[in-house]
Amino acid sequence: MKPLNYAILKYFTTVKEASADNVIEALKGEYGSFKALQKKAVINALMTAEANGLIEETRFEMDKNGELVVYYHAHEEGAATINKYIKD
């Protein structure tokens, strides 16, 4: 099993775009018992990955509860870097 942050990054190499909620939903089967698989921690991981140039923001919207939802994707260079250093 990969560390959670690695799994989050690898997830972005398999989807067109995703939000923190999408990441949590996708990873909860394998990582559901991890304390860090909470929205605030996942958002922090996504913002860190964005700051490091591995993913980029694609769009944002307000959800039904009035919360901002930010979507990200791994651009070509970011996905290549993720796949180079994090093997399946």
Secondary structure, DSSP 8 states (H G I E B T S, - for coil): ---HHHHHHHHTTTSS-B-HHHHHHHHHHHHTT-TT-SHHHHHHHHHHHHHTTS-EEEEEEE-TTS-EEEEEE--HHHHHHHHHHS--
